[in-house]
Amino acid sequence: MDLYYKSTRNSNLKVTASEAILKGLAPDGGLFVPEKLPVLGKSMEELKDLNYQDTAYEVMKCFLTDFTEEELRNCIEKAYDSKFDDEAIAPLVKVEDTYYLELFHGATIAFKDMALSILPHLMTTSAKKNQVKNEIVILTATSGDTGKAAMAGFADVEGTRIIVFYPKNGVSKVQELQMRTQKGANVDVVAIHGNFDNAQSGVKQMFEDQELAKELAEKGYQFSSANSINIGRLVPQVAYYVYAYTKLLANGEIEDGEKINVVVPTGNFGNILAAYYAKNLGVPIAKLICASNDNKVLYDFFQTGTYDKNREFVLTTSPSMDILISSNLERLIYLICGEDSEKTKELMEELKTTGKYTITPEMKEKLADFAAGYSTEEETAESIHDTYQKTGYVMDTHTAVAAHVCGQYRAKSGDQTKCVIASTASPYKFVKSVMSAIDAENANADEFNLLPKLQEVSGVPMPQAIKDILDAKVLHDLECDADKMKETVKGILNV
């Protein structure tokens, strides 16, 4: 059965999975969604002994129906290989009574590797399928992790170029160095004078700019995206939630059919939306718990039914979640308003013009699967400190946001359902914040001097990704104002 994709803002627009991957964003500014959410062809019991690669295949074939088995398996094989430093790809670690799904064992030590190591292969396969002759220009905004993972994935991939925008002073020192030292003849990275929302809005505007699309086409280019607005980014993320459940089952941690809760630290809403898709596929998930930092626009939305980005933008120690416009929420809005693309479009227009929108009481009722919480800077640091003191387990700042929210939810609700926390980055990526939380004396130390110290306290060897940047040469130093992104892209591409 072929599964087609339509735009959240125009239900009449229908494309195949490979076309949706190539386009990234729908021409009307909407996001591509499956015309109906698929269901897994196999039970959790049947999947429990599969490795990560085979699990990913079973999940992705439900969504990407115009890929042959050979094409899909080939993409998966190339993605989930020795680039990951753990054979399990996404190991599940039990700490006291909580399970941490470690999604940071890839080449750039953040969860974005889970999807961005396969996206280039899905993209080039899609280009061949659709006889695309243009060079594909991947245009991406990053709050720190997507950028490096996308650049690493697309570096020197034939037929592609990649341009990444990130907020200057809005990412960790390690994140910035990872991006600025990326090799590859087809790779560019630009620091913008502004925040992540400015970068994301600038990228979206370029996607919607029909004049620019024409100018690019004349020069043999077309845009696509590596952000989670691209369905080719979202689908691979669904796989690790299925895998987490089957591994709990295989390890005898749960009974078949027993429900679990999933806690996800999120800013752009993609990672938790993937868990929602997994639940719809048939994974027995009870609550999807959305964890925010001080930029708690999502928390407020779940409490009140009003999404309001008109507020102070806070720079936190969990910068990948410093986001006030959660792009992927649009896909959920579309589902809870009964797949009414007119209604979705109207709400998104409202967000664009007034900075906020309110959903109907009927829509709010359909959010019963979700719970939400947030963690202040102090609580995040406490979470890192206390978990380390009690168990010796060291987690990064984003994971700590989720761990705090998990504890808070349990205490408030009395719900003792087993919890899986999406652990989204290696503590090495945010070494200064992590080490300062463990011991306040580290706050004055140089970030890079703390790396061997972290190795000592965590007992986890320094990842290759960190060793690589310690003596790497800075190759990128482009900067621009937030309103000059289009001119910068045209300059890079000589358009």
Residue pairs with C-beta under 8 A, 6 or more apart in sequence:
1 65
2 16
2 65
2 66
3 17
3 34
3 35
3 36
3 38
3 62
3 63
3 65
4 14
4 15
4 16
4 34
4 35
5 14
5 15
5 16
5 17
5 19
5 20
5 32
5 33
5 34
5 35
5 231
6 12
6 13
6 14
6 15
6 32
6 33
6 35
6 341
7 13
7 26
7 27
7 28
7 30
7 31
7 32
7 33
7 341
8 26
8 30
8 31
8 32
8 33
8 330
8 331
8 333
8 334
8 341
8 344
8 345
8 348
9 26
9 28
9 29
9 30
9 341
9 344
9 345
9 348
10 26
10 28
10 30
10 341
10 345
11 339
11 341
13 26
13 27
13 28
13 30
14 35
15 23
15 32
16 65
16 66
17 63
17 64
17 65
17 66
17 67
17 126
17 231
18 64
18 66
18 67
18 122
18 125
18 126
18 129
18 130
19 126
19 130
20 32
20 230
20 231
20 232
21 119
21 122
21 123
21 126
21 224
21 230
21 231
21 232
22 123
22 126
22 127
22 130
22 132
22 136
22 222
22 224
23 32
23 224
24 207
24 223
24 224
24 225
24 227
24 229
24 230
25 31
25 32
25 204
25 207
25 208
25 225
25 229
25 230
26 32
27 208
27 210
28 345
29 204
29 207
29 208
29 348
30 330
30 341
30 344
30 345
30 348
31 229
31 231
31 327
31 328
31 330
31 331
31 334
32 231
33 231
33 331
33 334
33 335
34 63
34 231
37 277
37 280
37 281
37 335
38 62
38 63
38 281
39 62
39 280
39 281
39 282
40 47
40 58
40 59
40 62
40 242
40 281
40 282
41 58
41 62
42 58
43 256
43 282
44 245
44 246
44 249
44 256
44 257
44 282
44 283
44 284
45 249
45 256
47 55
47 58
47 242
47 246
48 246
48 247
48 249
48 250
49 250
50 58
50 246
52 80
52 88
52 89
52 90
52 239
52 240
52 243
53 76
53 77
53 80
53 89
55 239
55 242
55 243
55 246
56 76
56 80
56 118
56 236
56 239
56 243
57 69
57 72
57 73
57 76
58 242
59 235
59 238
59 239
59 242
59 278
59 281
60 67
60 72
60 76
60 235
60 236
60 238
60 239
61 67
61 69
61 72
62 281
63 231
63 235
63 238
64 72
64 122
64 235
66 129
67 75
67 122
67 125
67 129
71 125
74 121
74 125
75 118
75 121
75 122
75 125
76 118
78 118
78 121
79 117
79 118
79 121
79 236
80 89
80 117
80 118
83 106
83 107
83 113
83 117
84 105
84 106
84 107
84 113
85 105
85 463
85 464
86 102
86 105
88 105
88 247
89 105
89 114
89 243
90 101
90 102
90 103
90 105
90 114
90 240
90 243
90 244
91 102
91 105
92 99
92 100
92 101
92 102
92 244
92 247
92 248
92 251
92 420
93 99
93 100
93 102
93 393
93 423
94 100
94 253
95 387
95 391
95 393
96 390
96 391
97 418
97 419
98 403
98 406
98 419
98 420
98 421
99 244
99 248
99 253
99 418
99 419
99 420
99 421
100 393
100 395
100 399
100 420
100 421
100 423
101 240
101 241
101 244
101 420
101 421
101 422
101 423
102 423
103 110
103 111
103 113
103 114
103 240
103 422
103 423
103 424
104 110
104 111
104 113
104 396
104 423
104 424
104 425
104 426
104 429
105 113
106 113
106 114
106 117
106 149
107 113
107 117
107 149
107 152
107 464
107 465
108 145
108 148
108 149
108 152
108 178
108 465
109 425
109 426
109 428
109 429
109 463
109 465
109 466
110 145
110 148
110 149
110 320
110 424
110 425
110 426
110 429
111 145
111 237
111 271
111 422
111 423
111 424
111 425
112 145
112 146
112 148
112 149
112 150
113 149
113 152
114 236
114 237
114 239
114 240
115 228
115 232
115 233
115 234
115 235
115 236
115 237
116 146
116 149
116 150
116 152
116 153
116 226
116 233
117 149
117 152
117 153
118 236
119 150
119 153
119 226
119 230
119 232
119 233
119 236
120 153
120 154
120 157
120 160
122 232
123 136
123 138
123 160
123 224
123 232
124 157
124 158
124 159
124 160
126 132
126 232
127 136
127 159
132 222
133 220
134 217
134 220
134 221
134 222
135 159
135 160
135 161
135 220
135 221
135 222
136 159
136 160
136 161
136 221
136 222
136 223
136 224
137 160
137 161
137 162
137 163
137 216
137 221
137 222
137 223
137 224
137 489
137 493
138 150
138 154
138 160
138 161
138 162
138 163
138 223
138 224
138 225
138 226
139 163
139 203
139 206
139 207
139 223
139 224
139 225
139 489
140 146
140 147
140 150
140 162
140 163
140 164
140 165
140 203
140 225
140 226
140 227
141 164
141 165
141 166
141 196
141 199
141 200
141 202
141 203
141 227
142 148
142 150
142 164
142 165
142 166
142 171
142 179
142 196
142 199
143 166
143 167
143 170
143 171
143 196
143 267
143 268
143 319
143 320
143 321
143 322
143 323
144 166
144 170
144 171
144 172
144 175
144 319
144 320
145 175
145 320
145 424
145 425
145 429
146 164
146 226
146 227
146 228
147 164
147 165
147 166
147 175
147 179
147 189
148 175
148 178
148 179
148 182
150 162
150 164
150 226
151 162
151 164
151 179
151 182
151 184
151 187
151 189
152 182
153 226
154 160
154 162
154 184
154 186
154 187
154 226
155 162
155 182
155 183
155 184
155 186
155 187
156 184
156 185
156 186
157 186
160 186
161 186
161 187
161 188
161 221
161 493
162 184
162 186
162 187
162 188
162 226
163 188
163 189
163 190
163 489
163 492
164 179
164 188
164 189
164 190
165 189
165 190
165 191
165 192
165 199
165 202
165 203
165 485
166 175
166 176
166 179
166 189
166 190
166 191
166 192
166 196
166 199
167 191
167 192
167 194
167 195
167 196
167 198
167 199
168 191
168 192
168 193
168 479
169 315
170 195
170 196
170 315
170 319
170 322
171 179
171 319
172 319
172 429
172 430
172 432
172 433
173 432
173 447
173 448
174 428
174 429
174 430
174 431
174 447
174 466
174 469
175 319
175 429
176 191
177 469
177 472
177 474
178 465
178 469
179 189
179 476
180 189
180 474
180 475
180 476
180 477
181 468
181 469
181 472
181 473
181 474
181 475
181 476
182 189
182 475
182 476
183 475
187 476
188 476
188 478
188 492
189 476
189 478
190 476
190 478
190 479
190 480
190 485
190 488
191 478
191 479
191 480
192 198
192 199
192 202
192 479
192 480
192 481
192 482
192 485
193 479
193 480
193 481
193 482
194 481
194 482
195 313
195 322
196 322
196 323
197 309
197 313
197 323
197 324
197 325
198 482
199 482
199 485
200 227
200 323
200 325
200 327
201 325
202 482
202 483
202 485
202 486
203 225
203 227
203 485
204 229
204 327
205 486
206 212
206 223
206 485
206 486
206 489
207 223
207 225
209 486
212 486
212 490
213 222
213 223
215 490
215 495
216 222
216 223
216 493
216 495
219 493
219 494
219 495
221 493
221 495
224 230
225 233
226 233
227 233
227 268
227 327
228 234
228 237
228 268
228 270
228 271
228 273
228 327
228 328
229 327
229 328
233 270
234 270
234 273
234 274
234 277
234 328
237 270
237 271
237 274
238 274
238 275
238 277
238 278
238 281
240 274
241 262
241 274
241 275
241 278
241 283
241 285
241 420
242 278
242 281
242 283
244 262
244 420
245 254
245 260
245 278
245 283
245 284
245 285
245 420
248 254
248 260
248 418
248 420
249 256
253 418
254 260
254 418
257 284
258 284
258 418
259 284
259 285
259 286
259 417
260 284
260 285
260 286
260 417
260 418
260 419
260 420
261 285
261 286
261 287
261 288
261 289
261 409
261 415
261 417
261 418
261 419
261 420
262 272
262 275
262 285
262 287
262 288
262 289
262 419
262 420
262 421
262 422
263 289
263 291
263 402
263 403
263 405
263 406
263 409
263 419
263 420
263 421
263 422
264 271
264 272
264 275
264 288
264 289
264 290
264 291
264 402
264 421
264 422
265 271
265 291
265 292
265 293
265 318
265 321
265 398
265 399
265 401
265 402
265 405
265 422
265 424
266 272
266 290
266 291
266 292
266 298
266 321
266 326
267 292
267 293
267 295
267 298
267 320
267 321
267 322
267 323
267 326
268 323
268 326
268 327
268 328
269 290
269 298
269 326
269 327
269 328
269 329
269 332
270 327
270 328
271 422
271 424
272 288
272 290
273 328
273 329
273 331
273 332
275 285
275 288
275 422
276 288
276 332
276 369
278 285
279 285
279 288
279 369
285 369
286 415
286 417
287 369
287 370
287 371
287 409
287 415
287 417
288 369
288 370
288 371
289 370
289 371
289 372
289 373
289 402
289 405
289 406
289 409
289 419
290 298
290 299
290 302
290 370
290 371
290 372
290 373
291 372
291 373
291 374
291 375
291 401
291 402
291 404
291 405
291 406
292 298
292 299
292 321
292 372
292 373
292 374
292 375
292 401
292 405
293 314
293 316
293 318
293 321
293 322
293 374
293 375
293 377
293 380
293 401
294 314
294 316
294 374
294 376
294 377
295 313
295 314
295 316
295 321
295 322
295 323
295 324
296 374
297 307
297 308
297 309
297 311
297 323
297 324
297 326
298 326
298 329
298 372
299 372
299 373
299 374
300 306
300 307
300 308
301 307
301 308
301 329
301 372
302 367
302 370
302 371
302 372
303 372
305 358
305 359
305 361
305 363
305 364
306 356
306 357
306 358
306 359
307 326
307 329
307 351
307 356
307 357
307 358
307 359
308 355
308 356
309 324
309 325
309 351
309 355
309 356
310 355
310 356
311 324
313 322
313 324
314 322
315 322
316 322
316 377
316 380
316 397
317 377
317 380
317 381
317 397
317 430
317 433
318 380
318 397
318 398
318 400
318 401
318 430
320 398
320 424
320 425
321 398
321 401
325 351
330 344
330 348
333 344
333 347
333 348
333 359
333 363
334 340
334 341
334 344
335 366
336 359
336 363
336 366
336 367
337 343
337 344
337 347
337 359
337 360
337 363
347 357
347 359
348 357
350 356
350 357
351 357
371 409
371 413
372 405
373 404
373 405
373 408
373 409
374 401
374 405
375 383
375 400
375 401
375 404
375 405
375 408
379 404
380 397
380 400
380 401
380 404
380 437
381 400
381 433
381 436
381 437
382 404
382 437
383 395
383 400
383 401
383 403
383 404
383 407
384 394
384 395
384 397
384 400
384 434
384 437
384 438
385 437
385 438
387 393
387 394
387 395
387 400
387 403
388 394
388 438
388 457
392 459
394 427
394 434
394 438
394 454
394 457
394 458
394 460
395 403
395 423
395 427
395 434
396 423
396 424
396 425
396 426
396 427
396 429
396 430
396 434
397 425
397 430
397 433
397 434
397 437
398 424
398 425
398 430
399 421
399 422
399 423
399 424
399 425
400 437
402 421
402 422
402 423
402 424
403 421
406 419
406 421
409 415
410 416
410 419
426 463
426 465
427 434
427 454
427 458
427 460
428 451
428 454
428 462
428 463
428 465
428 466
431 447
431 450
431 451
431 454
432 442
432 443
432 445
432 447
432 450
434 454
435 442
435 445
435 450
435 453
435 454
435 457
436 442
436 443
438 457
442 450
442 453
445 453
448 470
451 462
451 466
451 470
452 462
454 462
455 461
455 462
478 488
478 492
480 487
480 488
489 495
